[in-house]
Each structure stands twice: as C-alpha cells, then as structure tokens.
Amino acid sequence: NAGRSCGGAVSRSTPQAFSRGFVGRLMADPAFLYKLAFEQVVTISAATMYEVAHRGDRLKAEWDLALSNIMQLSVANALTVWCMTPVRSFGSSATNGFQKFLASMPNNAFDRAGPLRQYTNATRGLSVVTKAAELSAVGVITGGAFSLLNSGLLAMHKKKEGKEWEPSIPVPDLKTSALGMGAFLGISCNLRYQLLGGADRWMTEHLTSLAGAVSATALGRVVNNQVG
C-alpha cells in the first residue's frame, strides 16, 4: 500500500519520463524503495566513517569537503540502483529504432522475462555491455560535477588559510575524478549489481519467508558495499 501510494504521488507530481520509470520499477520490484533507502543508509554511513577516520582532528575544519565526498557517493549509489533495478513497461516513450532496441533489453541481466517482454541470452549479455556504457557516462558526469564543487571549496580554503594549505584527503583533478568515477561505476558497480540482481531474484524465488528474504538482501547489500 505504501508503495502504491508513493507511486501515485510521484506520478502526479513529477515529469512523465521520471514517473514512468519510477512506477515501472515499483511494478517490477515492490521492494525497490526499501532497497534504495537501505543502500543509501549503508553508503552514507560507510562514507561518513571513512571521512571521520581519515580527516581526524581536521574534520571540523574540512567539513564541507567531507560532506561533498559523502554526497558524491550518495548520488552515485542512487543513480546506480536506479539504472540497475528491473523495470516493467509502463507506456514506453521510445520513438526510434535505437530507443526501442535499448528498451528491449533488461536493466539487469538476471531480470525475469514477462508476457510483454521476452529476453534471450544474447539480449541479457548485451545488457551488461550497455549498462557498462550507461553507468560509465553517469560516473563521468557525477565525478566531473563534484570535482568542480570540490575545486571551488578547495579554492575557498586556500584563500582563507593561505596558498600552502592542503586538505588531509587530496582533491583529485577534474580528469582523474571524472574518469575514475566513470570506471568505478561502469566496471565495478555494473558487475557487482548484476550479480546482486541475480541473487535478489534467486532469494525471491527460493526463500519462503519474507523476513528471510529481506534479511538476506540486506546482508548482500552490506557485503556489496564493503567489496566496492
């Protein structure tokens, strides 16, 4: 009920393209919001602990840089989960052959086929490649945007503290940040979330207890975060 209510609210208050994707994900996986929220808690908690451990006594002075890094990982995680979550057709907006081709592939190689959407081994395998490209692009944009933000924050610190001031965690340049995040999402996250999607499907089909399935997927996501 909560998922349906949220889906209705999103459909009424957001652009059509987003609401179509949101409702389609809820149709494919009613636990989508739970998984997204849990992923965010794990990601933000791990990123916060990393910042606290590595900045030490300088955390208070560098809180803005720490917050920017945490936000970057939070945004990257949310976009990865969105891109990798199975989705059901909900008024497809594909207008040309290439868009229809992309719409014919699953978001996750282990997604279930359905009456309106059949997948072959070829389309499942190709989806891994297309997701690598999609997530790489997402990573480049995310890494580039937060690199510009961090560079601005670093410049403000240097103006206040002096040109010799350096943060306890170095700020990568634009190229390193963009390409690094692109490679991380396109390679590491893509492969890990493909496998996580397969594990989620197996647990849904084989675990009869709802509590057991919820606990298992939560454990899997914690392990996935630590591996990443």
N, C-alpha and C positions, 0 to 999 in steps of 0.2 A: 504493500500500500504506500509506504513512504517513497519507494522508487517511482511508482506511477504518479504520485502527487508531484514529486520533484520534476519528473519528465514533463508533466503538463505545464508546470510553472515555467520551465525552461523554454518549452515550445512557444509559449505566449509572449515571452519577454526577451528573446534573443533572435538574431538573424536566422533566416530559414536554413542556410547551409549548416550552421553550428547546431541548431536544434534537431535537424535531421540526423546528423551524426551522433548527437547525444542520445536521442531516443533509440536510434538503431543499436547503439552499444548496450543500452538497458534491455532491449529486446533479446540480444544475443547472450548477455550475461547480467542477470538481475543483481549480482553481487558487485557490479562494476564500481559503484560509488564506495562501497566498503573497501574494496581493494585499492582504489585510488587514495582514499583517506589514509589507509594503513601504510601505503607506500610513502606518502608524504610525512607521516609521523616518523617512520624509520629513517628516511632520508634526512630530514631536518635534524633529528636527534643525533645521527652519526656525524653530520657536518658540523653541528654545534660542538660536539665533543672534540672533534679534530681541531677546530679553531681554538678552543679553550686550551687544549694540550700544547699546541704549537706556538700560540701567541703568549701564553703565560701571563706574566705581570703586565705586559703591554696590551692586553686585550681591551682594557678600558680606553686607552688612547687610540686604539685601532679598530674600535667597534664598527665603524662604517665600512671598512674593508672586509671585516669578518662577516657582517650582515650581507654585503654584496655577494660574497662567495657562497654563503648559505642559500641566498635567493637564486643564484645561478643554478645550483644543483637541484633546488626545488622545482624550478621551471623546467629544467631538462628532464627531470624524472616525470613530471606531469605530462609533458609532451610525448615522452617515450611510452608511457602507459596508454595514452590516448591513441597513439599510432598503432600499437600492438594489440589492442583489445579487439576481439571479434566484433563484427557489426553486421546487422541484418539489413536487407534492402528496405528503405523507407522513403519512397518517392525519389528514386535516383535522379540526379541532375546532370548526368553525363550527356554531353551534346555532340561529341565527335568520337571517331573510332578509337583514338588513343585513350580518351577518358573511359570509354566503355571497356576497353581492354584492361585498364587498371582496376575498374570496378568489378571485373570478373574474377579477380584474384583475392584470396583471403588476406586479412590483416596479419594472421598468424598461420604458419604452415600446418598446424595441427587443428585448425578450426573445423568444426563439424560442417558437413555438407547438408543442404536442405532442399525441399521441393523446388524452390525458386533459384537455388544457387548450388551448382554441382562443381566439385573440384577434382581435377586429375592430379596425378603425381607430378606432371610437368608444371601445372599452374602452382602447386604447392611449393615446388622447388624454386620456381621463378619468383615467387612472392618473397623468398628470403633475400634474393638479389635486389628486388625493387625496394624492399624495406631498408636494406643497407644504404641504398642511394638516398631514400627519403630521410632517414634518420641522420645521415651524414650532412645533408643540407640543413636540417633543423639544428644540428650541432654547430655548424659553421656560423649560422645566423645568431644563435644563442651565445656562443663563445665570443663572437665578434662584438655583439651588443654590450655584454658585461665587461669585455676588455676595455671598451671605450669608457664605460662607467668607472671602472677601477682606475684607469689612467687619469680621469678627471679628479677622483678622490686623492690619488697619489700627488697630483699637482697641487691640490689644496693643502695637503700636509707639508709638502716641501716649501710652499710659500709661507706657511706659518712657522714651521720648525727649522727651516734652512735647507739649502740645496743638497746638503750632505746626508739628510735624513733618509733612512731606508726602513721599510716595514719588516717585521720579523718573518713574514712569509712573502717572498718576492712576487711582484706583479708581472706576469708574462706579457710580452708584447702582443700586438694585435694578431699578427700572423700565427704565432705559437698558440695563442688562446683559441682562435677560430679553428685552425686545423686540428689542434689537439682534441677539442670537444667534438669536432666532426668525426674524427677517427674513433673516439671513445663511444659515441652513440651508434655510429654506423657499423662498427665491428663488434665491440664488447657487448654493448647493450642489446644490439639486434640478436646476437646468438644466444645470450642468456635469457632474454624474454621470449624467444622462440621456444626454448626448452621449458621455460616456466609455463608457457601457454599449454604445451603438451602435458606437463604434469598436472595442471589445473583440470584439463579435460579428463585425464585418467582418474583423478580423485573424485570428480563429479560423477563419473560413471561407475566407480567401484566402491566408494565409501557410502554406506547406507545412512550413517549418522550425519546430520547437519553440523553438529558441534565438531565432529571429527574432521569434516571437510574444511570447515572454517579454520580450525587449528592447524591443519596440515598446510593450507595455502599461506597462512600467516608465517609459519615456520619457513616455508620455501622462500618467501619474500625476504625474510631476515637473512637467510643464507645467501640469497642472490645479492643482497646489498653488501654483505661482507666480502663476497668474492669479487664484486665490482670495485 
